[in-house]
Amino acid sequence: MASFPDSVNENEIGKAKFIGELLVPVAPFDQKSGRETWTVAFAPDGSYFAWSQGHRIVRLVPWSKCLKNFGGEGSNRAGTRRLSRQNSEGGTVVPVGEPREHTIDCGDIVWGLAFGSSVPEKQSRCVNIEWHRFKFGQDQLLLATGLNNGRIKIWDVYTGKLLLNLMDHTDIVRDLTFAPDGSLMLVSASRDKTLRVWDLKDDGNMVKVLRSHQNWVYCSAFSPDSSVLCSVGAGKTVFLWDMDKYSLIRKLEGHHNDVVSCEFSPDGALLATASYDTRVIIWDPHMGTVLIELAHLFPPPSPIFAGGANDRWVRSVAFCHDGRHIASITDDRMVRFWTIDETSPQAIAPLTNGLCCAFSTDGSFLAAGSRDGSVHFWACPKSIASLQHLCRMALRRVMSTQQVQMLPIPPRIRSYLSYQDL
């Protein structure tokens, strides 16, 4: 059982509501390595959920089907349910126009997944090429998969067909992320110590290689306006990149062990990073300063001890779309839900061998993948955001911390808008 500071009564911490799970068939060979769910992902429009269920297989399931089988949000009429493994490609009648379930064999172990959707008005970065093999429309949804052999395969979500096969990395593609502006710019993070930028509107042309990491790159994340990329890896440093100039903006120092996961808040004003030093740090990415530390070991470890508590290593962190909640997955068999203004968890839930997590598009649910190829789902803690917070998020979407600090407003309001009151 997780330990908490003396000032916190463990019984007073809420228990997250478990709503369902996605399981895979168990066979004798499944006990070997390669069955892990390294990534889970929700489509930007909330239509699909995807996870790597191990042994080269990716499953694409309509999210509405998951909710229906789970009994819906907050429903007690059927309790916890497991999703049927019946595949629409195997004979199930699916009404015309409804999303179909797909099982995709990627040909190698899958480490990274990312959904991407296109905005036709967003032009390709490569302006000199007039002919393209693929014309991506507004109603198209893509899935990128990063593989053990260094390849990246791009799939049509609606048909399950392979569209592109990108080959340039020399080691495992650990993570993938699409720019959220609909430009179909894809960034891949690899164990070959590089990040590579791909333009899918230019038939997958590789635009740039970003080199600053001295070791494996584990994860990357775009800011909501697609102007900044964060990357983390086997090292204590967090990197921030200017994605217009493809140049390094700054390095953030504060972790004491490998940094394995990162994500921006929906307004871009905050950045959460998770590390094997048993902490999640919330940064101001504009100023490069630490705003708050969420400790999973109490008391928080000193720099000397930080690498030793491997039963509390943080594996993954996710920012909820309400801008107020964060989830973390750790090796102590716990899922924790936090609010950005509290240093103790708001709710907890048990999870054995968790590896990754992601919030649903509307922020109502959390999905977490584990080492046995399964995915587990919880309803997120309910709370109504204050009008103050909603106004803060609206302002911070278009203003940096430096711009906020120059506003002729009372210091207390300036501090609130800058998240300095956390």
C-alpha positions as CSV (number, residue, x, y, z in Angstrom):
1,M,0.0,0.0,0.0
2,A,1.3,3.5,-0.8
3,S,2.5,5.7,2.0
4,F,1.4,9.3,2.5
5,P,2.7,12.2,4.6
6,D,1.8,12.3,8.3
7,S,-0.6,15.3,7.6
8,V,-2.7,13.2,5.3
9,N,-5.2,10.6,6.5
10,E,-4.9,7.8,3.9
11,N,-8.6,6.9,4.5
12,E,-9.7,10.4,3.6
13,I,-8.2,10.0,0.1
14,G,-10.9,9.1,-2.4
15,K,-11.0,5.8,-4.3
16,A,-11.2,6.2,-8.1
17,K,-14.2,4.4,-9.6
18,F,-13.1,1.4,-11.7
19,I,-15.4,1.1,-14.7
20,G,-14.0,-1.7,-16.9
21,E,-11.0,-3.3,-18.7
22,L,-9.9,-4.6,-22.0
23,L,-8.3,-8.0,-21.8
24,V,-6.4,-10.1,-24.3
25,P,-6.4,-13.9,-24.7
26,V,-3.8,-15.6,-22.5
27,A,-1.5,-18.3,-24.1
28,P,1.7,-20.0,-22.7
29,F,4.0,-17.8,-24.9
30,D,2.3,-14.7,-23.5
31,Q,4.5,-15.0,-20.3
32,K,7.5,-14.0,-22.4
33,S,8.5,-10.4,-23.0
34,G,6.7,-8.6,-25.8
35,R,3.2,-8.7,-24.4
36,E,3.4,-5.3,-22.7
37,T,0.9,-2.4,-23.4
38,W,3.5,0.4,-23.8
39,T,1.0,2.9,-25.2
40,V,-2.7,3.8,-25.0
41,A,-4.3,6.6,-27.0
42,F,-7.7,8.3,-27.6
43,A,-8.5,9.8,-31.0
44,P,-8.7,13.6,-31.0
45,D,-12.4,13.5,-31.7
46,G,-13.1,10.8,-29.1
47,S,-14.3,8.3,-31.7
48,Y,-11.6,5.6,-31.2
49,F,-9.4,4.1,-28.5
50,A,-6.2,2.3,-29.4
51,W,-3.7,0.2,-27.5
52,S,-0.7,-2.0,-28.1
53,Q,-1.8,-5.3,-26.7
54,G,1.6,-7.0,-27.2
55,H,3.1,-9.4,-29.7
56,R,2.9,-6.9,-32.7
57,I,-0.9,-6.4,-32.3
58,V,-2.7,-3.0,-32.1
59,R,-6.4,-2.9,-31.4
60,L,-8.6,0.0,-32.6
61,V,-12.0,0.0,-30.8
62,P,-14.8,2.6,-31.2
63,W,-14.9,4.4,-27.8
64,S,-18.6,4.4,-27.8
65,K,-18.6,0.7,-27.9
66,C,-16.3,0.6,-24.9
67,L,-18.6,2.8,-22.9
68,K,-21.6,0.7,-23.9
69,N,-20.0,-2.5,-22.7
70,F,-18.8,-0.9,-19.5
71,G,-22.3,0.2,-18.8
72,G,-21.8,3.9,-19.4
73,E,-20.4,6.6,-17.1
74,G,-21.5,6.2,-13.5
75,S,-23.9,3.4,-14.3
76,N,-24.4,0.7,-11.6
77,R,-26.9,-1.4,-13.6
78,A,-24.3,-3.9,-14.7
79,G,-21.3,-3.2,-12.6
80,T,-17.9,-3.6,-14.1
81,R,-17.8,-5.2,-17.5
82,R,-15.3,-6.6,-19.9
83,L,-15.3,-5.7,-23.5
84,S,-16.1,-8.5,-25.9
85,R,-13.2,-9.4,-28.2
86,Q,-15.5,-9.9,-31.2
87,N,-13.9,-8.1,-34.2
88,S,-16.1,-6.4,-36.7
89,E,-13.8,-7.9,-39.4
90,G,-14.7,-11.3,-38.3
91,G,-18.3,-11.3,-39.3
92,T,-20.1,-9.0,-36.9
93,V,-22.7,-6.8,-38.7
94,V,-21.8,-3.1,-38.3
95,P,-24.3,-0.5,-39.5
96,V,-23.2,1.6,-42.4
97,G,-21.4,4.8,-41.2
98,E,-20.6,3.5,-37.7
99,P,-16.9,3.1,-36.6
100,R,-15.5,-0.3,-37.1
101,E,-13.2,-2.3,-34.8
102,H,-9.8,-3.3,-36.2
103,T,-7.0,-5.6,-35.2
104,I,-3.7,-4.6,-36.8
105,D,-0.6,-6.8,-37.1
106,C,2.3,-4.3,-37.2
107,G,4.9,-6.9,-37.9
108,D,7.0,-6.1,-34.8
109,I,6.6,-5.1,-31.2
110,V,4.8,-1.8,-30.9
111,W,6.1,0.8,-28.5
112,G,4.5,4.1,-29.5
113,L,1.0,5.0,-30.8
114,A,-0.5,8.4,-31.8
115,F,-3.6,9.5,-33.6
116,G,-3.5,12.3,-36.1
117,S,-6.2,14.2,-38.0
118,S,-5.9,16.6,-40.9
119,V,-6.9,20.2,-41.4
120,P,-7.0,20.8,-45.2
121,E,-6.0,24.5,-44.8
122,K,-2.8,23.5,-43.1
123,Q,-0.2,23.4,-45.9
124,S,2.8,21.0,-46.0
125,R,6.1,22.4,-44.8
126,C,7.6,21.3,-48.1
127,V,6.3,24.0,-50.4
128,N,8.3,23.0,-53.5
129,I,6.5,19.7,-54.1
130,E,3.1,20.0,-55.9
131,W,2.4,16.3,-56.4
132,H,1.5,14.0,-53.5
133,R,0.6,10.4,-53.4
134,F,-1.9,10.9,-50.5
135,K,-4.5,13.6,-50.2
136,F,-5.6,13.8,-46.6
137,G,-9.1,15.2,-46.1
138,Q,-10.7,16.7,-43.1
139,D,-12.6,13.5,-42.3
140,Q,-9.5,11.3,-42.3
141,L,-8.0,9.9,-39.1
142,L,-4.6,8.3,-39.0
143,L,-2.8,6.1,-36.5
144,A,1.0,6.1,-36.3
145,T,2.8,3.1,-34.7
146,G,6.4,3.1,-33.6
147,L,8.1,-0.3,-33.8
148,N,10.9,-2.3,-32.3
149,N,12.8,-2.4,-35.6
150,G,12.9,1.4,-35.9
151,R,10.1,1.7,-38.4
152,I,7.0,3.9,-38.2
153,K,3.9,2.6,-39.9
154,I,0.9,4.9,-40.7
155,W,-2.6,3.4,-40.8
156,D,-6.0,4.5,-41.9
157,V,-8.1,4.2,-38.8
158,Y,-11.4,3.7,-40.6
159,T,-10.2,0.9,-42.9
160,G,-7.2,-0.5,-41.0
161,K,-5.1,-0.3,-44.1
162,L,-1.4,0.6,-44.2
163,L,-0.7,4.0,-45.8
164,L,3.0,4.7,-45.2
165,N,6.1,3.0,-43.9
166,L,8.7,5.4,-42.6
167,M,12.3,4.1,-42.3
168,D,15.1,6.2,-40.9
169,H,15.6,5.4,-37.2
170,T,18.3,2.9,-36.3
171,D,16.7,1.7,-33.0
172,I,13.4,1.3,-31.2
173,V,10.8,4.1,-31.9
174,R,9.8,4.6,-28.3
175,D,7.2,7.4,-28.7
176,L,5.1,9.3,-31.3
177,T,3.2,12.6,-31.2
178,F,1.3,14.6,-33.8
179,A,1.2,18.3,-33.8
180,P,-2.3,19.2,-32.5
181,D,-2.8,21.9,-35.2
182,G,-3.9,19.4,-37.9
183,S,-0.8,19.9,-40.0
184,L,0.0,16.1,-39.8
185,M,3.5,16.9,-38.5
186,L,4.7,13.8,-36.6
187,V,7.6,13.7,-34.2
188,S,9.2,10.3,-33.3
189,A,11.4,9.7,-30.2
190,S,13.9,6.8,-30.4
191,R,16.5,4.9,-28.6
192,D,18.9,6.0,-31.3
193,K,19.1,9.3,-29.2
194,T,17.3,11.4,-31.8
195,L,13.9,13.0,-32.5
196,R,12.8,13.1,-36.1
197,V,10.1,15.3,-37.6
198,W,8.0,13.9,-40.4
199,D,5.6,15.7,-42.7
200,L,2.8,13.3,-43.6
201,K,1.2,15.7,-46.0
202,D,4.4,15.4,-48.0
203,D,4.1,11.6,-48.2
204,G,6.0,11.1,-44.9
205,N,9.1,13.2,-45.9
206,M,11.5,13.6,-43.0
207,V,11.8,17.3,-42.3
208,K,14.4,17.5,-39.5
209,V,16.5,15.5,-37.1
210,L,16.8,17.0,-33.5
211,R,20.0,16.0,-31.8
212,S,20.8,17.0,-28.2
213,H,20.0,13.9,-26.1
214,Q,23.0,12.0,-25.1
215,N,21.0,8.8,-24.4
216,W,17.7,7.1,-25.3
217,V,14.7,9.4,-25.9
218,Y,11.6,8.1,-24.1
219,C,8.8,10.6,-24.8
220,S,7.9,13.9,-26.5
221,A,4.9,16.2,-26.4
222,F,3.7,19.2,-28.3
223,S,2.4,22.4,-26.7
224,P,-1.3,23.0,-27.6
225,D,-0.4,25.6,-30.2
226,S,2.2,23.2,-31.7
227,S,5.0,25.8,-31.4
228,V,7.0,24.1,-28.7
229,L,8.1,20.4,-28.3
230,C,9.1,18.9,-25.0
231,S,11.3,15.8,-25.0
232,V,12.6,13.6,-22.2
233,G,14.8,10.5,-21.9
234,A,17.5,8.5,-20.2
235,G,18.9,11.5,-18.3
236,K,17.9,14.1,-15.8
237,T,17.3,16.9,-18.3
238,V,14.0,18.1,-19.9
239,F,14.4,19.6,-23.4
240,L,12.2,22.3,-24.9
241,W,12.4,22.9,-28.7
242,D,11.2,25.7,-31.0
243,M,9.3,23.8,-33.7
244,D,9.3,26.8,-36.1
245,K,13.1,27.0,-36.1
246,Y,13.8,23.4,-35.0
247,S,16.2,24.8,-32.4
248,L,16.7,24.1,-28.7
249,I,15.0,26.8,-26.5
250,R,16.2,25.7,-23.1
251,K,17.0,22.7,-20.8
252,L,15.1,22.3,-17.6
253,E,17.1,20.9,-14.6
254,G,15.5,19.5,-11.5
255,H,15.0,15.8,-11.8
256,H,17.5,13.4,-10.2
257,N,17.0,10.3,-12.4
258,D,15.8,9.4,-15.9
259,V,12.7,11.4,-17.1
260,V,10.3,9.1,-18.8
261,S,7.1,10.9,-19.5
262,C,5.9,14.5,-20.3
263,E,2.7,16.4,-21.2
264,F,1.6,20.0,-21.5
265,S,-1.6,21.4,-19.8
266,P,-4.4,22.2,-22.3
267,D,-3.6,25.9,-22.1
268,G,0.1,25.4,-22.6
269,A,1.0,27.3,-19.3
270,L,2.1,24.2,-17.5
271,L,4.3,21.2,-18.2
272,A,4.3,17.9,-16.2
273,T,7.2,15.5,-16.3
274,A,7.6,12.2,-14.6
275,S,10.8,10.6,-13.5
276,Y,12.3,7.5,-11.9
277,D,13.3,9.9,-9.0
278,T,9.7,9.1,-7.7
279,R,8.4,12.6,-8.5
280,V,6.2,14.5,-11.0
281,I,7.4,18.0,-11.5
282,I,5.0,20.7,-12.8
283,W,7.0,23.5,-14.6
284,D,6.4,26.8,-16.1
285,P,7.8,26.1,-19.5
286,H,7.9,29.8,-20.5
287,M,10.2,30.7,-17.5
288,G,11.8,27.3,-17.0
289,T,10.9,27.3,-13.3
290,V,9.5,24.6,-11.0
291,L,6.0,25.4,-9.7
292,I,5.2,22.2,-7.7
293,E,6.5,18.8,-7.0
294,L,4.2,15.7,-6.6
295,A,6.1,13.2,-4.5
296,H,5.3,9.5,-4.6
297,L,7.6,8.7,-1.7
298,F,7.4,10.4,1.7
299,P,9.4,12.2,2.8
300,P,10.5,13.3,-0.7
301,P,13.9,11.8,-1.6
302,S,17.1,13.8,-1.4
303,P,19.2,13.9,-4.6
304,I,21.5,11.2,-3.3
305,F,18.6,8.8,-2.5
306,A,16.5,9.7,-5.5
307,G,17.5,6.8,-7.7
308,G,17.1,4.1,-5.1
309,A,13.4,3.7,-4.5
310,N,12.6,1.8,-7.7
311,D,9.4,0.4,-6.2
312,R,8.1,4.0,-6.5
313,W,9.4,4.8,-10.0
314,V,6.9,7.0,-11.9
315,R,6.2,5.4,-15.3
316,S,3.7,7.8,-16.9
317,V,2.0,11.1,-16.3
318,A,-1.1,12.6,-18.1
319,F,-2.8,16.0,-18.0
320,C,-6.6,16.1,-18.0
321,H,-8.3,18.3,-20.5
322,D,-9.9,20.3,-17.7
323,G,-6.4,21.7,-16.9
324,R,-6.8,20.9,-13.2
325,H,-6.2,17.2,-12.9
326,I,-3.1,15.0,-13.4
327,A,-2.8,11.2,-13.3
328,S,0.4,9.3,-12.5
329,I,1.3,5.6,-12.8
330,T,3.9,4.1,-10.5
331,D,5.7,0.9,-9.8
332,D,4.1,0.7,-6.3
333,R,0.9,-0.7,-7.9
334,M,-1.0,2.5,-7.7
335,V,-2.8,5.0,-9.9
336,R,-3.0,8.5,-8.4
337,F,-5.2,11.4,-9.4
338,W,-3.9,14.9,-8.4
339,T,-5.2,18.4,-8.6
340,I,-2.7,21.1,-9.7
341,D,-3.1,23.0,-6.4
342,E,-2.6,20.1,-4.0
343,T,0.5,18.1,-3.2
344,S,-1.4,15.1,-2.0
345,P,-3.5,12.8,-4.2
346,Q,-7.2,13.5,-4.6
347,A,-8.0,9.8,-5.4
348,I,-6.1,6.6,-5.8
349,A,-6.7,3.1,-7.3
350,P,-4.8,-0.2,-7.4
351,L,-3.0,-1.2,-10.6
352,T,-0.5,-4.0,-11.0
353,N,2.4,-3.5,-13.3
354,G,1.1,-0.3,-14.9
355,L,3.2,1.3,-17.7
356,C,1.2,4.1,-19.4
357,C,-1.9,6.2,-19.1
358,A,-4.0,8.7,-21.0
359,F,-7.2,10.7,-20.4
360,S,-10.2,10.4,-22.7
361,T,-10.8,13.4,-24.9
362,D,-13.5,14.8,-22.7
363,G,-11.4,14.2,-19.6
364,S,-14.1,11.9,-18.0
365,F,-12.0,8.7,-17.9
366,L,-8.4,7.5,-17.5
367,A,-7.0,4.5,-19.4
368,A,-3.9,2.7,-18.2
369,G,-2.0,0.0,-19.9
370,S,-0.1,-2.8,-18.1
371,R,2.6,-5.4,-18.7
372,D,0.1,-8.2,-19.4
373,G,-1.3,-6.4,-22.5
374,S,-4.5,-5.3,-20.8
375,V,-6.0,-1.8,-20.3
376,H,-7.9,-0.6,-17.2
377,F,-10.3,2.3,-17.0
378,W,-11.4,4.6,-14.2
379,A,-13.9,7.5,-14.0
380,C,-12.0,10.6,-13.1
381,P,-12.8,12.5,-9.9
382,K,-15.7,14.9,-10.4
383,S,-15.3,18.6,-9.8
384,I,-16.6,21.8,-11.4
385,A,-13.9,24.2,-12.5
386,S,-14.3,27.7,-11.1
387,L,-15.0,30.6,-13.5
388,Q,-11.6,32.0,-12.4
389,H,-9.8,28.9,-13.6
390,L,-11.7,28.9,-16.9
391,C,-10.8,32.5,-17.5
392,R,-7.2,31.8,-16.6
393,M,-7.0,28.9,-19.1
394,A,-8.6,31.1,-21.9
395,L,-6.1,33.8,-21.3
396,R,-3.1,31.5,-21.0
397,R,-3.9,29.9,-24.3
398,V,-2.8,33.1,-26.0
399,M,-0.4,34.7,-23.5
400,S,3.0,33.6,-22.2
401,T,4.0,34.0,-18.6
402,Q,6.2,37.0,-19.6
403,Q,3.3,38.7,-21.2
404,V,1.1,38.1,-18.2
405,Q,3.7,39.6,-15.9
406,M,3.6,42.8,-17.9
407,L,-0.1,43.3,-17.5
408,P,-1.1,46.4,-15.4
409,I,-3.2,44.3,-12.9
410,P,-3.0,43.7,-9.2
411,P,-0.1,41.4,-8.1
412,R,-2.5,38.8,-6.6
413,I,-4.3,38.4,-10.0
414,R,-1.0,38.4,-11.8
415,S,0.2,35.6,-9.5
416,Y,-3.0,33.6,-10.1
417,L,-2.8,33.9,-13.9
418,S,0.9,32.9,-13.8
419,Y,0.1,29.8,-11.7
420,Q,2.4,31.1,-9.0
421,D,-0.1,30.3,-6.3
422,L,0.2,26.6,-6.7
